[in-house]
Amino acid sequence: MLRALFLENLHPLATSIFESAGIDVTVRSGAMDEAELIEALQGVNILGIRSKTNVTARVIESAPDLVAIGAFCIGTNQIDLKAAASHGVATFNAPFSNTRSVVEIALAEIIALTRRLTERDRALHDGIWDKSAEGAHEVRGRTLGIIGYGNIGTQLSVVAEALGMSVIFYDTAEKLALGNARRMDTLDELLETADVVTLHVDGRGGNAGLFGEKQLSRMRPGSILLNLSRGFVVDTGALREAILSGHLSGAAIDVFPEEPKKRGDHFESDLRGLPNVILTPHIGGSTEEAQESIGQFVAGKLRDYLATGSTTLSVNMPGLALEQSTGVSRIAHLHRNTPGVLAAVNAVLAEHGTNIEGQMLATRGELGYVVTDVGSELEPAAIEALRAMDATVKLRVLS
């Protein structure tokens, strides 16, 4: 029986999907550090995590039974994808499932900060009736600057425009502007124009420290900053100074450079206690709807990979969309992308009298992936011959 380990409070639907497929699931709350994870992964075939568990090269090298990793979130920078690929560990994430939830919290925070609801709320809780229009504005007619025009940025663009905002965006890649959104040629141009700046960049290393004192000083006086992307993108010390000086009128931060491992742990940040600043514990995509959708999507991808070898939307494997086997057995052969591997696989099968009924090949960088349906049970000698090929990374035989 295949074994799975699920960490960080994944949605129960993921467990149900796996158990229905005959997979034994162990569920643990919270994240694990490297040593804990290495110990827990012995004999485990599938790992399910969210954003707090770091799957390092050492973890992967120490988990010989590991076949696949599911990141039940958007980001995968917590996983050493290159190491996973080199050891034949397919990795899947949920690039779309929580998009709407992040968009909605961004809009809620834009309105709350623009109306200074945080300060009005705090005053009333302190017993002070502070009725005033000072510093409060409508979002209609104001300019929203989106940095990172991907799945979240584009949907936010459309919904914000429906509220009457003017939308501009900046992205290093060429992106189609939706609605009346306008692309800015430079980041500085966006910062100097927008009343609200919201960050929706990915976790690539080049985005570390993207937003510091220089970028904050370029923003318009009285503007607002949102970060619902990655904690290492914003210099929180510089942001603190920009808030206290009055250069920025508010901020909403959902991600932090250092985050506690589990619910209930102590949280420390130099942004605590600042006026008109919303701090949330990395919950941009944490709605019941989003978590259920993520659980279904990622668990489904992992289940399909285990059952059919399908690698559709894998973040580190050559992509093959596969149905059930057309033969008696299916051979999934992940290999180094060198000339002659396909011919060598077929030569081994022919040598052992195995008839090929269907075959598909895909490559991605240094890896190749050939899936072969055969019309008979494979002889052990054929399996060993395929596994012993110099180019073989991982071989799986699926019945």
TIZA-306665 format. One line per 2 residues: number of its first residue (from 1); their letters; for each residue x, y, z of C-alpha. Coordinates in nm, 4 decimals. Example, Ala and Ser with C-alpha at 12.3 -4.5 7.8 and 13.67 -1.06 7.14 Angstrom:
% residues 2
1> as> 1.2300:-0.4500:0.7800 | 1.3670:-0.1060:0.7140
This chain:
% residues 399
1> ml> 0.0000:0.0000:0.0000 | 0.1213:0.3504:-0.0859
3> ra> 0.1736:0.5854:0.2093 | 0.1192:0.9616:0.2247
5> lf> 0.2143:1.2243:0.4830 | 0.0026:1.5421:0.4993
7> le> 0.1288:1.8406:0.7009 | 0.0028:2.1907:0.7819
9> nl> -0.3693:2.1221:0.8161 | -0.4598:2.0379:0.4588
11> hp> -0.8293:2.0260:0.3733 | -0.9884:1.6918:0.4754
13> la> -1.1055:1.6428:0.1163 | -0.7455:1.5669:0.0176
15> ts> -0.7340:1.2848:0.2707 | -1.0685:1.1493:0.1494
17> if> -0.9499:1.1475:-0.2141 | -0.6352:0.9561:-0.1216
19> es> -0.8076:0.7070:0.1058 | -1.0657:0.6379:-0.1651
21> ag> -0.7729:0.5508:-0.3938 | -0.6426:0.3008:-0.1380
23> id> -0.3593:0.5191:-0.0088 | -0.2725:0.5184:0.3626
25> vt> -0.2638:0.8787:0.4906 | -0.0935:1.0150:0.8019
27> vr> -0.2046:1.3675:0.8968 | -0.0030:1.5991:1.1216
29> sg> -0.0731:1.9620:1.2076 | 0.1945:2.2282:1.1728
31> am> 0.5175:2.2305:0.9742 | 0.8329:2.0277:1.0297
33> de> 1.1973:2.1274:1.0289 | 1.4508:1.9423:0.8160
35> ae> 1.5474:1.6749:1.0699 | 1.1851:1.6039:1.1652
37> li> 1.0842:1.5758:0.8023 | 1.3659:1.3366:0.7122
39> ea> 1.2618:1.1046:0.9923 | 0.8900:1.1287:0.9108
41> lq> 0.9415:1.0525:0.5392 | 1.0938:0.7090:0.5850
43> gv> 0.8701:0.4682:0.3932 | 0.6494:0.7558:0.2689
45> ni> 0.5659:0.7844:-0.1025 | 0.3699:1.1124:-0.1182
47> lg> 0.4232:1.4338:0.0791 | 0.1566:1.7052:0.1059
49> ir> 0.2546:2.0471:0.2459 | 0.1656:2.4136:0.2361
51> sk> 0.4068:2.7067:0.2585 | 0.5826:2.6557:0.5940
53> tn> 0.7558:2.3214:0.5375 | 1.0866:2.3493:0.3515
55> vt> 1.1687:2.0453:0.1389 | 1.5431:2.0772:0.0910
57> ar> 1.7767:1.8745:-0.1279 | 1.8907:1.6911:0.1855
59> vi> 1.5332:1.5939:0.2660 | 1.4791:1.4593:-0.0865
61> es> 1.8079:1.2701:-0.0893 | 1.7152:1.1122:0.2446
63> ap> 1.3703:0.9959:0.1281 | 1.4296:0.7147:-0.1233
65> dl> 1.0640:0.6068:-0.1254 | 0.9319:0.9539:-0.2104
67> va> 0.7553:0.9630:-0.5487 | 0.5645:1.2923:-0.5468
69> ig> 0.5168:1.6177:-0.3542 | 0.1984:1.8223:-0.3446
71> af> 0.2242:2.1929:-0.2563 | -0.1313:2.2730:-0.1456
73> ci> -0.0805:2.6421:-0.2248 | 0.0380:2.8580:-0.5137
75> gt> 0.4065:2.8928:-0.4313 | 0.6709:2.6226:-0.4647
77> nq> 0.9808:2.8152:-0.3555 | 0.9773:2.6140:-0.0293
79> id> 1.0685:2.3045:-0.2348 | 1.4036:2.2395:-0.4021
81> lk> 1.2460:2.1646:-0.7388 | 1.5734:2.0870:-0.9127
83> aa> 1.6671:1.8281:-0.6496 | 1.3179:1.6808:-0.6648
85> as> 1.3369:1.6480:-1.0432 | 1.6837:1.4929:-1.0356
87> hg> 1.5528:1.2252:-0.7976 | 1.2363:1.1667:-1.0007
89> va> 1.0020:1.3269:-0.7467 | 0.7148:1.4927:-0.9345
91> tf> 0.5828:1.8139:-0.7791 | 0.2394:1.9704:-0.8191
93> na> 0.0843:2.2904:-0.6862 | -0.2449:2.4830:-0.7107
95> pf> -0.1793:2.7821:-0.9374 | -0.5432:2.8896:-0.9727
97> sn> -0.7512:2.7539:-0.6855 | -0.7227:3.0414:-0.4363
99> tr> -0.7031:3.3286:-0.6837 | -1.0492:3.4646:-0.6035
101> sv> -0.9878:3.4546:-0.2279 | -0.6677:3.6610:-0.2598
103> ve> -0.8422:3.9098:-0.4876 | -1.1272:3.9573:-0.2402
105> ia> -0.9014:4.0161:0.0610 | -0.6965:4.2649:-0.1420
107> la> -1.0102:4.4606:-0.2324 | -1.1342:4.4495:0.1271
109> ei> -0.8026:4.5871:0.2506 | -0.7889:4.8577:-0.0166
111> ia> -1.1303:4.9851:0.0900 | -1.0566:4.9518:0.4636
113> lt> -0.7263:5.1395:0.4372 | -0.8592:5.4088:0.2046
115> rr> -1.1484:5.4775:0.4466 | -0.9137:5.4411:0.7494
117> lt> -1.1520:5.1874:0.8997 | -0.8727:5.0356:1.1084
119> er> -0.8304:5.3540:1.3104 | -1.2037:5.4196:1.3462
121> dr> -1.2520:5.0626:1.4672 | -0.9673:5.0859:1.7181
123> al> -1.0945:5.4188:1.8552 | -1.4424:5.2805:1.9207
125> hd> -1.2999:4.9712:2.0886 | -1.1072:5.2134:2.3123
127> gi> -1.4329:5.4008:2.3876 | -1.3615:5.7070:2.1712
129> wd> -1.6243:5.8452:1.9271 | -1.3972:5.9671:1.6456
131> ks> -1.6417:6.0638:1.3715 | -1.4523:6.2440:1.0941
133> ae> -1.4055:6.2377:0.7162 | -1.0430:6.3439:0.7506
135> ga> -0.8135:6.1183:0.5493 | -1.1009:5.8962:0.4258
137> he> -1.1601:5.8554:0.0529 | -1.3662:5.6578:-0.1941
139> vr> -1.1765:5.4043:-0.4024 | -1.3733:5.5125:-0.7101
141> gr> -1.1521:5.7277:-0.9304 | -0.8298:5.6307:-0.7530
143> tl> -0.5435:5.4550:-0.9309 | -0.4494:5.0974:-0.8450
145> gi> -0.0972:4.9887:-0.9373 | -0.0512:4.6118:-0.9673
147> ig> 0.3030:4.4730:-0.9623 | 0.2874:4.1209:-1.1059
149> yg> 0.0114:4.0764:-1.3637 | -0.0406:3.7011:-1.3331
151> ni> -0.3458:3.4967:-1.2328 | -0.4208:3.7079:-0.9250
153> gt> -0.3117:4.0419:-1.0686 | -0.5283:4.0108:-1.3790
155> ql> -0.8426:3.9100:-1.1875 | -0.7866:4.1901:-0.9352
157> sv> -0.7495:4.4277:-1.2291 | -1.0930:4.3388:-1.3659
159> va> -1.2767:4.3531:-1.0321 | -1.1077:4.6785:-0.9226
161> ea> -1.2041:4.8400:-1.2512 | -1.5661:4.7393:-1.1884
163> lg> -1.5444:4.9403:-0.8626 | -1.4436:5.2459:-1.0625
165> ms> -1.0690:5.2339:-1.0066 | -0.8186:5.3197:-1.2750
167> vi> -0.5765:5.0278:-1.3118 | -0.2129:5.0321:-1.4143
169> fy> 0.0308:4.7419:-1.3934 | 0.3958:4.6459:-1.4261
171> dt> 0.5335:4.3026:-1.5115 | 0.8735:4.1932:-1.6387
173> ae> 0.7021:3.9544:-1.8813 | 0.4849:4.0576:-2.1749
175> kl> 0.1207:4.0458:-2.0564 | -0.2100:4.1289:-2.2234
177> al> -0.3863:4.4188:-2.0500 | -0.7456:4.3356:-1.9530
179> gn> -1.0271:4.5882:-1.9705 | -0.8947:4.9439:-1.9565
181> ar> -0.5803:4.8560:-1.7592 | -0.2624:5.0225:-1.8804
183> rm> 0.0863:4.8768:-1.8757 | 0.3644:5.0902:-1.7265
185> dt> 0.7053:5.0725:-1.8919 | 0.8962:5.0921:-1.5632
187> ld> 0.8362:5.0162:-1.1970 | 0.9190:5.3752:-1.1051
189> el> 0.6507:5.5022:-1.3436 | 0.3915:5.2874:-1.1670
191> le> 0.5045:5.3935:-0.8193 | 0.4885:5.7606:-0.9071
193> ta> 0.1351:5.7260:-1.0488 | -0.0582:5.4867:-0.8219
195> dv> -0.2604:5.5746:-0.5122 | -0.2542:5.2082:-0.4087
197> vt> 0.0326:4.9679:-0.4893 | -0.0272:4.5952:-0.4513
199> lh> 0.2370:4.3240:-0.4915 | 0.1543:3.9924:-0.6597
201> vd> 0.4956:3.8608:-0.7613 | 0.6142:3.5002:-0.7418
203> gr> 0.8762:3.3433:-0.5170 | 1.1753:3.3463:-0.7511
205> gg> 1.4984:3.4526:-0.5847 | 1.5285:3.7667:-0.7947
207> na> 1.2263:3.9155:-0.6181 | 1.3956:3.9097:-0.2757
209> gl> 1.4284:4.2657:-0.1481 | 1.2330:4.3984:-0.4462
211> fg> 1.0633:4.6636:-0.2347 | 1.2906:4.8675:-0.0091
213> ek> 1.3534:5.2272:0.0929 | 1.4206:5.3386:-0.2655
215> ql> 1.0904:5.2015:-0.3987 | 0.8891:5.3243:-0.0985
217> sr> 1.0273:5.6764:-0.1446 | 0.9139:5.6697:-0.5087
219> mr> 0.5526:5.6083:-0.4064 | 0.3166:5.9030:-0.3975
221> pg> 0.2787:6.0787:-0.0598 | -0.0275:5.9417:0.1184
223> si> -0.0417:5.6248:-0.0918 | -0.1007:5.2697:0.0332
225> ll> 0.1013:4.9477:-0.0031 | -0.0282:4.5894:-0.0011
227> nl> 0.1870:4.2753:0.0030 | 0.0032:3.9469:-0.0394
229> sr> 0.2823:3.7760:-0.2330 | 0.6033:3.6753:-0.0513
231> gf> 0.7445:3.7884:0.2810 | 1.0983:3.8458:0.1548
233> vv> 0.9838:4.0955:-0.1089 | 0.9360:4.3941:0.1261
235> dt> 1.1875:4.5535:0.3642 | 0.9610:4.5784:0.6705
237> ga> 1.1998:4.8143:0.8523 | 1.1858:5.0621:0.5649
239> lr> 0.8071:5.0222:0.5484 | 0.7801:5.1012:0.9188
241> ea> 0.9699:5.4272:0.8677 | 0.7531:5.5197:0.5677
243> il> 0.4387:5.4743:0.7798 | 0.5701:5.6610:1.0856
245> sg> 0.6946:5.9510:0.8731 | 0.3531:5.9855:0.7103
247> hl> 0.4889:5.9272:0.3606 | 0.2533:5.6306:0.3307
249> sg> -0.0966:5.6559:0.4758 | -0.1368:5.2819:0.5304
251> aa> -0.0343:4.9279:0.4464 | -0.1671:4.5726:0.4499
253> id> 0.0808:4.2887:0.4952 | -0.0172:3.9210:0.4793
255> vf> 0.3278:3.7613:0.4426 | 0.6447:3.8077:0.6452
257> pe> 1.0172:3.7251:0.6177 | 0.9902:3.5035:0.9271
259> ep> 0.6613:3.3303:1.0035 | 0.5657:3.1006:1.2932
261> kk> 0.5378:2.7305:1.2140 | 0.1887:2.6742:1.3490
263> rg> -0.1294:2.8367:1.4713 | -0.0994:2.9829:1.8203
265> dh> 0.2769:3.0464:1.8058 | 0.4098:3.3896:1.9047
267> fe> 0.4447:3.6418:1.6212 | 0.6913:3.9292:1.6204
269> sd> 0.7273:4.2101:1.3644 | 0.8387:4.5701:1.3591
271> lr> 0.5085:4.6487:1.1851 | 0.2993:4.5691:1.4910
273> gl> 0.1122:4.8614:1.6474 | 0.1429:5.1003:1.3531
275> pn> -0.1554:5.3229:1.2603 | -0.3696:5.2204:0.9620
277> vi> -0.1706:4.9001:0.9077 | -0.3502:4.5680:0.8619
279> lt> -0.1488:4.2589:0.9536 | -0.2894:3.9173:0.8666
281> ph> -0.1289:3.5738:0.9271 | -0.0719:3.4597:0.5671
283> ig> -0.4433:3.4058:0.5063 | -0.4785:3.5592:0.1600
285> gs> -0.5924:3.2263:0.0185 | -0.7366:3.0906:0.3427
287> te> -1.1065:3.0671:0.2798 | -1.3000:2.7455:0.3167
289> ea> -1.3861:2.7593:-0.0517 | -1.0242:2.8049:-0.1608
291> qe> -0.8868:2.5365:0.0700 | -1.1464:2.2861:-0.0472
293> si> -1.0677:2.3671:-0.4095 | -0.6925:2.3365:-0.3457
295> gq> -0.7393:2.0072:-0.1638 | -0.9384:1.8647:-0.4524
297> fv> -0.7073:1.9983:-0.7238 | -0.3688:1.8972:-0.5835
299> ag> -0.4858:1.5640:-0.4413 | -0.6428:1.4874:-0.7801
301> kl> -0.3178:1.5655:-0.9634 | -0.1179:1.3460:-0.7258
303> rd> -0.3692:1.0615:-0.7520 | -0.3645:1.0787:-1.1319
305> yl> 0.0145:1.0794:-1.1383 | 0.0288:0.7713:-0.9188
307> at> -0.2400:0.5877:-1.1151 | -0.1688:0.6840:-1.4766
309> gs> 0.1672:0.8674:-1.4800 | 0.0002:1.1913:-1.5946
311> tt> 0.2194:1.4961:-1.5274 | -0.0173:1.7686:-1.6472
313> ls> 0.0672:2.0984:-1.4679 | 0.3607:1.9475:-1.2785
315> vn> 0.6053:2.2266:-1.1953 | 0.9204:2.0182:-1.2437
317> mp> 0.8426:1.7299:-1.4826 | 0.7906:1.7042:-1.8594
319> gl> 0.4179:1.7365:-1.9183 | 0.2132:1.4417:-2.0432
321> al> -0.1682:1.4268:-2.0220 | -0.2490:1.0584:-1.9905
323> eq> -0.5631:0.8496:-1.9602 | -0.5878:0.4960:-1.8263
325> st> -0.3541:0.2406:-1.9805 | -0.4483:0.0968:-2.3191
327> gv> -0.2483:-0.2198:-2.2461 | -0.1863:-0.4690:-1.9704
329> sr> 0.0943:-0.2675:-1.8096 | 0.2252:0.0890:-1.8269
331> ia> 0.5917:0.1835:-1.7926 | 0.6705:0.5383:-1.6796
333> hl> 1.0367:0.6038:-1.7500 | 1.1895:0.9313:-1.6347
335> hr> 1.5372:0.9796:-1.7748 | 1.8092:1.2277:-1.8503
337> nt> 1.7346:1.3993:-2.1786 | 2.0082:1.2478:-2.3945
339> pg> 1.9914:1.1145:-2.7517 | 1.8885:0.7535:-2.8068
341> vl> 1.6970:0.6849:-2.4855 | 1.3651:0.6125:-2.6574
343> aa> 1.5328:0.3693:-2.8981 | 1.7098:0.2016:-2.6066
345> vn> 1.3824:0.1587:-2.4132 | 1.2151:0.0044:-2.7159
347> av> 1.5139:-0.2214:-2.7790 | 1.4896:-0.3601:-2.4249
349> la> 1.1172:-0.4269:-2.4680 | 1.1727:-0.5956:-2.8041
351> eh> 1.4522:-0.8092:-2.6624 | 1.2100:-0.9449:-2.4010
353> gt> 0.9280:-1.0030:-2.6484 | 0.7108:-0.7174:-2.5189
355> ni> 0.4689:-0.5613:-2.7688 | 0.4152:-0.1832:-2.7502
357> eg> 0.0499:-0.0746:-2.7750 | 0.0979:0.2968:-2.7160
359> qm> 0.3765:0.5401:-2.6336 | 0.4187:0.9087:-2.5525
361> la> 0.7338:1.1151:-2.4950 | 0.7881:1.4643:-2.3544
363> tr> 1.1043:1.6528:-2.2583 | 1.1726:1.9444:-2.0264
365> ge> 1.5234:2.0801:-1.9938 | 1.7507:1.8057:-1.8683
367> lg> 1.4696:1.5513:-1.8294 | 1.2800:1.3245:-2.0657
369> yv> 0.9673:1.1260:-1.9806 | 0.8448:0.8362:-2.1890
371> vt> 0.5306:0.6437:-2.0983 | 0.4757:0.3114:-2.2739
373> dv> 0.1701:0.0852:-2.2691 | 0.2543:-0.2783:-2.3356
375> gs> 0.0327:-0.5775:-2.4189 | 0.1665:-0.8226:-2.1610
377> el> 0.3012:-0.8461:-1.8102 | 0.6595:-0.7263:-1.7966
379> ep> 0.9276:-0.9796:-1.7187 | 1.1368:-0.8914:-1.4099
381> aa> 1.4460:-0.9026:-1.6315 | 1.2997:-0.6339:-1.8593
383> ie> 1.2203:-0.4106:-1.5634 | 1.5712:-0.4462:-1.4268
385> al> 1.7231:-0.3765:-1.7685 | 1.5254:-0.0511:-1.7981
387> ra> 1.6141:0.0493:-1.4442 | 1.9841:-0.0213:-1.5080
389> md> 2.0052:0.2083:-1.8126 | 2.2602:0.4881:-1.7602
391> at> 2.0053:0.7567:-1.8389 | 1.7337:0.6290:-1.6029
393> vk> 1.6289:0.8652:-1.3221 | 1.3217:0.6775:-1.2006
395> lr> 1.1199:0.3853:-1.3366 | 0.7628:0.3061:-1.2338
397> vl> 0.5528:0.0157:-1.3582 | 0.1787:0.0886:-1.3409
399> s> -0.0717:-0.1933:-1.3813
